[in-house]
C-alpha cells in the first residue's frame, strides 16, 4: 500500500493526522499512557478547564443507556492554574499537539484566560467550550448567536494561538451559530457536543442521574453529528472538526466526506481504549480504497444530487 500523507491543516494549525481525542473522555492523557504511544495522536484535548476549581455535579453523574452514555459531570476540574502548573508540563512531553479546552462563565473571563494561556508554553490551539449542557449557563454562549459572536470576538482579539469553538446540537440552527462564531474570529469549529437527554428509573420515579437532564453521547448520536457537520461546512469558510459517535475508521471517512477536516474520538475511549490506534491503523487502507492520498482530498465531497 502506498504511503499516505495523513497530516491535516486547519487554518494555521497543522496536525500530524486527523485523529484527536475529545475533551472530557481522555482525562489528562495519563490514563492511556501505558496503553499505546500517545505521540501517534493527531492531537490531545484534555478535560475542559475553568478559571476556578469546580467540584462538578453531585453523583450519580453517568449512566449507560441504549447505544451510548449520559453524563452530567459538570466540568469537574482543578482550575486553570493547577492545569498550567501541574498538568500541562507532562502533556507537553507526550509528543502530540495539545489543544486546551476551556469554558468561561462570563465574557469578561476571556481576558484572564487569554493572559494565562499566552504565558504558557506548549499549547498548539484552544477549544472554547460554549456548549456544555451540564452547568448553569453552560450553553448560553452556544445557543445565542449574538452572545456567541461576542465571546468569541473577546477571546480572539486576545488569543495568541488558533481558536476553535465547540458548538451544541441543542439549537434550532447550528449553521447560524457557526456563522456567528466565524464572524467573531474563530479559526475553526468543532461539533457536536452532547445532545440533551434524560434517563428515568420508572420504579422509583426519579431521574437516573442526580442532575436530572444530562448530555447524551456515543454511537447513536452519529447521524445527528454528521448532519450538523454537513450544515456547518456549507455555512462557513473555516475548517470543521467532527465529533459524535466515532468509533471506527469507517466513521472517520463519513465525517471527512460530510465536511470535517479532522475528528475527535470521545465516548469510544471509555469502552474501547485503543479506538484511536485502531482508526489510525485502518485509515490508510480506506483512503487507498477511496483513491486519495490524503484526508484533505475527501473533505466536503458529499454529493446530495
N, C-alpha and C positions, 0 to 999 in steps of 0.2 A: 504494500500500500504506500503511495507517495506520501511524503511528509506534509502534514497540514500546518498552516500558519493559524494558530488558534488565538493570536493576540487580537485585542479589540481596542478601538479608540472611541472614547466617549467625550467629545469635545476635546479639551486639553488633557484629559485623563487617559493614560494608556495603561492597559492591564494585560498580563501575560495570556489570559484566556477569559472566556465569558462566564465562568462558574464562580459565584460568590456565595458566601453563607449569609443568611438573613438574620438581622438583629433579633435578639430575644430567643433564638433557637440554638445558639452556639456558645452561650456564655461569654467568657473572655478567651476562648480557644484552648485553654489549658486542659480542659476535659478531653479533648480529642488529640492532644499532642502525642500520646502514646499509641495511637491507633494507626496513623499514617503521616506522611510528610506534608506538613501544613504549607510548606513553600510552594507546593504544586497548585494551590488555590489561586484563582484569579483575583480574589480579594476576600478579606475578612471584615465583617461588620459586627462589632461586638454589641453587647446589650445596650439599649438606649440609656443615656445618662441625662441627669438633670443638674441644675446648679447646686441644689442642696440634696443631701441624702433623703431617700424615700423608703419607708418600710413596705410599701405596696399594700394591696388589699388583704383583708383577713381571709384565712382558708375556710373551706376548700377553694382553691384558686384554679384548678384544672380538672377536666373530666373528659374521658374518651367518649366520643359519640359516633354515630354512623359515618364512616369514611372520613373521620377527621378528629379534631381536638377543639374543645372550648377552653379558653383561658381568660382569666381576669387577674393577671399578676399585678397590674397597676404600676408599672415602671419601678419596681423594686430595684434600687441601686444605691451605691455609696456616695454618689455625688461627683461632680467634675474634678474636684481637687484630688480626691482619692484615686480616681481613674488616671489622671495625668501623672501622678507621682508613683503609683503602685502597679497599675495595670498596663499602661501604655509602654513603659520601658521593655517589659517582657514581650509584648505583642510586636514591637519593632524588631525583635530578634528572630522571629519565625521565618522571615524571608518573603512573606506575601504582603501586598499592599493593604494598608489599614484604612478603612473608611469608617469614621466615627459617627455613630448615630446619637442625636441629641434631641431633646424636647424642651421648648420654652413655654412657660405658663403665661407670660406676658410678652408683648412685643419688645418692651424695654430691656428684657433679659438678654436679647441678642447682643447688646453692646458688651456685656461682660463675657458672654460665651466667646465672641469674636476675639476679645482681648486675650483670654486664656488660651484659646486654640492657636493664636498667632505666635504665642511664646513657646509653644510645644514643638518638638521635633518628631518627624516620622508619621505625620498624618497625610495620607495621599488625597483624601477628599472628605467631605462632610455629608451626612444624610440627615436632613431636617425632618424629624418625625412630627407631622402635623395631623396625624390620623389615628392616634391610639384611642380606642373606644372605652378603655377601662379606667380612665382617670377623669376627675372633674375638669371640664373644659378641654379635654384632650382632643376632641375632634373639631372644635370651633374653627381653627385656622384652616382645616382641611375641607370644611363643608361650605364655608362662606368665601366666595371668590375675592371679594373686596379685602377681607381680612388676610386671606392667603397672599395676595399680592403685596400687601403692606408689610407682613412679617418677613416674607422672602426678600423684599427690597431692603428692609432694615438690616438683614443679615448679610446680604450680598455686598452691600456697599462697604462693609467692614471685613469681609471674608478674604483670606489670602490663599485659599485653595478652592478647587472646584466644589460647587454646592449642588447636591441632589435633594429633591423634595419628594418625600414619600406620601402618597395620596391614599385616601379612603375610598372604598367602593360604595360606601353608605351615603350616596348623594344622588340627586336627580340626573346630573350631567357631569361625569368625571372629566369630560373634554373641556368643559367650561372652567373647571378648577385648574386643570393643567395649563390652559391658556393664561390664567391669572398668575400661576407660578412662573411661567415663561416671561410674562410681562414684568414680573418683579425681578427678573435677572437670573432665574435658576439655570444652571448649566445642564441639568438632566432631571428626568422624572423617574421615580421608582413606584411601581404599582403591581399588586394592591396590598394594602394592609388587610387585616381580618374583616370578615363580614360580622355584622352584629347578630348574635344568636342567643338562644335560651335552651337549657336542658332542665327537665322537670322530673322530680320524684313524685309521681302521682299518688303513691300510697301515703306519703307524709304531707302532700300538697304544698311542697316548697321547691324552690329552685335548687338544682344540684350544685350550683356554685354560690357561695355566700354573697357575692356581689350582685347576684341576680343575672342580669344580662352580661354577655361576655363575647369575646372575639372568636370567631369560627375560622379554622384553617385546616389544611390537609387536602388530599386528593379531590374531594368533592367540589372544592371551590375553583378548580382549574378552568372550567368553561367561563365562569364569571371573570376570572383574571385575564383570560385570553381576549374576551370581548373588550374589557377595559383597555388593555394594551393596544389593541387594534384601533380603538376610538382615539386614544391619546396620540398614537403615531400619526394619525391623519389630522389631528388638530394642532400639533406643534411642530417646530423645526428642530428642537433639541432632542438628544437621544433618550430612549426609554429603557429602563431596566425592569424586566418582568418578574413578578413574584406571585406564587399561588399554586399549590398542588403539584409542584415539580418534584419528581422522584426518579426520573429516568432521562437518558439522552434523547429518547423519542419526544418526551415532553419539551425538552430544550429546543429541539428542532421546530416544534409547533410555535413556541414563543418567538423564535427568530423570524419565522415566516410571517407571524402576526404583526411584527414591528419592533420587537425587543432587540437591542444590541447586545445585551447581557442579561443574566438571570441571577436570582438569589434563591438558593435552596433553603427551605425553612423547616416545616414540621417533619419532613423526611429524616432530618438529622436525629430526631428522637427515636424512631423505630428502625432506621437503617443508618447507623452512624457513618458508614463508608459510602453513603449515597453519592457524595460529590466525586469521590475517586472512581466509582463505577461509571459515572457520567463522563468524566474526563477520559477514561479508557475507551469508552464506546463511541464518543463523539467523532473522532476522525473517520471511523468506518461509515457513519451516517452521512458525513459531509462528502465522502467519496461517492456514496450511493446517490447523493443529490447532484453530483457532478460539479462541485465547487471546491475551491482550495482554501476558503476561509469563511468563518461565520458571517462576516460582513456582507458577503455576496447573497445571502439569503434574507437579510433584514427587510421586512416590509414587502415581500414578494407575493403576498396573499392576493389571489385574484377572485373577486366577487362576481365577475361577469359570467 
